[in-house]
């Protein structure tokens, strides 16, 4: 069994700096997607029974670069056009911002976690692969808890909007919301259906929409058809959940 027991959505760095200065000190050197993803993860981990032994699945951002790294790329491109990269420098922060699995690594180090970790790349629709991986781990009893973390931004430039997500799952039923409901992940079904509408690559947007659907659902079976823009462009995906009344 796989139950969603806690979730967090973060999109405002100013709020994080003001409300959680200790979290801000830990994430401030990272790029925007990682900052938001870690802030969400540090919030939901308060609901975990043992943060050091849960499985961690991390979705790399589809827009992984920071504004700083983006500008550095422009410098490199200009240098290549001129045939001269001798004066090009990269600082340690820019190097960090180029690492896809940075959120997973930073979280595991912070929590002393040496359990199963899976980092998924920055392709469209990887959120549903992450849910499949968590359901499989919990179903076969490798772990009793699992965390899905994701962060992304609209573009790698100054002022870009971003969303960080964290979803905590448990193998046994526990209440998810303040209403005391349980939310069980029943299945993730795929049907090959290529379509002409291109997906919009974003690690967090699809999960955010799924959480909204859960929040709006009164109870009973929820069959959530993933919008085409949140898919991988190849499969039609349906997420089936059972929301306790």
C-alpha positions in Angstrom: 0.0 0.0 0.0 1.1 3.6 -0.7 -0.4 6.5 1.2 0.2 10.2 0.8 0.7 11.5 4.3 2.2 15.0 3.9 3.0 17.5 1.2 4.4 21.0 0.8 4.5 23.6 -2.0 7.0 26.4 -2.0 7.2 29.3 -4.5 8.3 32.4 -2.5 11.9 32.8 -1.5 11.2 36.0 0.5 8.7 34.1 2.7 11.3 31.3 3.3 13.9 33.8 4.3 11.6 35.5 6.7 9.7 32.6 8.2 12.5 30.0 8.2 15.9 31.7 8.5 17.6 28.4 9.4 16.3 26.7 6.2 17.4 29.8 4.2 20.9 29.5 5.5 21.1 25.9 4.3 19.7 26.5 0.8 20.8 30.0 -0.1 23.9 29.0 -2.1 21.9 26.8 -4.5 19.9 27.7 -7.6 16.2 28.5 -7.4 14.7 25.0 -8.1 16.9 23.4 -5.5 16.2 26.1 -2.9 12.4 25.7 -3.3 12.6 21.9 -3.4 14.7 21.6 -0.2 12.5 24.2 1.6 9.5 22.0 0.8 11.3 18.8 1.8 12.5 20.2 5.2 8.8 21.1 5.9 7.3 17.7 5.2 10.1 15.8 6.9 8.6 16.8 10.2 5.9 14.2 9.4 8.3 11.4 8.7 8.9 8.6 11.3 12.6 8.2 10.4 14.1 10.7 7.9 17.4 8.7 7.8 15.9 5.5 6.4 13.2 6.7 4.0 13.6 6.3 0.2 14.3 9.5 -1.6 13.2 10.1 -5.2 14.3 13.4 -6.7 13.2 15.0 -10.0 15.8 17.1 -11.7 14.5 20.5 -12.8 13.7 20.9 -16.5 15.1 24.4 -16.3 18.1 23.5 -14.2 20.4 26.5 -14.6 20.4 29.6 -12.4 20.5 33.1 -13.8 24.2 33.2 -12.8 24.9 30.0 -14.8 22.8 31.3 -17.7 24.9 34.4 -17.9 28.1 32.3 -17.7 26.8 30.2 -20.6 26.4 33.4 -22.7 30.0 34.3 -21.9 31.2 30.9 -23.0 29.2 31.1 -26.2 30.6 34.5 -27.0 34.1 33.3 -26.2 33.8 30.3 -28.5 32.6 32.6 -31.3 35.8 34.6 -30.9 38.0 31.5 -30.5 39.1 32.5 -27.1 38.1 30.9 -23.8 41.3 31.8 -21.9 39.7 34.4 -19.6 36.6 32.4 -18.8 36.1 31.4 -15.1 33.5 29.4 -13.3 33.0 29.9 -9.5 32.0 27.1 -7.1 28.4 28.3 -7.0 28.0 28.1 -10.7 29.4 24.5 -10.6 26.8 23.6 -8.0 24.0 25.0 -10.1 24.8 22.6 -12.9 24.3 19.4 -10.8 21.0 17.7 -11.6 20.7 15.6 -8.4 21.8 18.4 -6.1 18.5 18.5 -4.1 18.7 14.8 -3.4 22.3 14.9 -2.3 21.8 18.0 -0.1 18.7 16.5 1.5 20.4 13.1 2.2 23.5 14.8 3.7 21.3 17.0 5.9 19.2 14.2 7.2 22.0 11.6 7.4 20.1 9.4 5.0 21.9 6.4 3.5 18.8 4.6 2.2 17.6 4.1 -1.4 17.9 7.2 -3.6 16.8 7.7 -7.2 17.5 10.8 -9.2 15.4 11.2 -12.4 16.6 13.5 -15.2 15.1 16.7 -16.5 12.8 15.3 -19.2 9.1 16.1 -19.3 6.7 14.0 -17.4 9.1 12.4 -15.0 6.8 13.1 -12.0 4.7 10.1 -12.9 7.8 7.9 -13.2 8.7 9.1 -9.7 5.3 8.0 -8.3 5.7 4.6 -10.0 9.1 4.1 -8.4 7.8 5.0 -4.9 4.8 2.8 -5.2 7.0 -0.1 -6.2 9.5 0.4 -3.3 6.7 0.5 -0.7 4.8 -2.3 -2.3 7.7 -4.7 -2.0 8.6 -3.6 1.5 12.1 -2.3 0.8 11.1 0.8 2.8 8.1 1.9 4.8 8.4 5.6 3.9 9.4 7.5 0.7 9.9 11.1 -0.2 9.4 12.6 -3.6 11.0 16.0 -4.1 11.0 18.3 -7.1 11.8 21.9 -8.0 11.7 23.8 -11.2 11.5 27.3 -12.7 9.9 28.8 -15.8 13.3 29.9 -17.2 16.9 30.3 -16.1 16.9 34.1 -15.8 16.6 36.6 -13.0 13.1 36.9 -11.6 11.9 33.6 -13.0 8.9 32.0 -11.1 9.6 28.7 -9.6 7.8 25.9 -7.7 9.3 23.5 -5.1 7.4 20.3 -4.1 7.7 17.6 -1.5 5.4 14.6 -1.1 5.8 12.1 1.7 4.4 8.6 1.4 4.0 5.8 3.9 3.2 2.1 3.5 0.5 2.2 6.2 -2.6 4.5 6.3 -2.1 7.8 8.1 -4.2 11.0 7.8 -3.1 13.4 5.1 -5.0 16.6 5.6 -6.4 18.5 8.5 -9.7 16.9 7.7 -8.2 13.6 8.7 -8.7 12.0 5.3 -6.4 9.2 4.0 -5.1 9.3 0.5 -4.1 6.0 -1.0 -2.2 5.8 -4.3 -4.0 2.9 -6.1 -2.4 2.8 -9.6 -0.6 4.7 -12.3 -1.9 3.6 -15.7 -0.2 4.4 -19.0 -1.5 4.1 -22.5 0.6 4.8 -25.6 -1.0 7.8 -27.2 1.4 10.2 -28.9 -0.2 13.6 -29.5 0.5 16.7 -31.4 0.4 19.0 -28.4 3.9 19.4 -27.0 4.3 18.9 -23.2 5.5 21.8 -21.2 8.6 20.4 -19.4 8.4 21.2 -15.7 9.3 18.9 -12.8 6.8 20.4 -10.3 3.8 21.8 -12.2 2.1 18.4 -12.8 2.5 17.4 -9.1 1.1 20.8 -8.0 -2.0 20.2 -10.2 -2.4 16.7 -8.8 -2.4 18.0 -5.2 -5.0 20.6 -6.2 -7.2 17.8 -7.6 -6.9 15.8 -4.3 -7.7 18.9 -2.3 -10.9 19.6 -4.3 -12.0 15.9 -4.2 -14.8 15.2 -1.7 -13.9 11.6 -1.2 -14.0 8.2 -2.8 -12.2 7.2 -6.0 -10.2 9.9 -7.8 -9.3 9.1 -11.4 -6.9 11.9 -12.4 -6.1 12.1 -16.1 -2.8 13.9 -16.4 -3.2 16.9 -18.7 -1.2 16.6 -21.9 1.0 19.5 -21.1 2.1 17.7 -17.9 2.8 14.4 -19.8 5.9 13.1 -21.5 4.3 13.6 -25.0 4.1 9.8 -25.5 1.9 8.2 -22.9 -1.5 9.2 -21.6 -1.3 8.8 -17.8 -4.1 8.2 -15.3 -3.4 8.4 -11.6 -6.0 6.5 -9.5 -6.3 7.4 -5.8 -8.7 6.6 -3.0 -9.6 9.5 -0.8 -11.0 8.5 2.6 -14.1 10.3 3.6 
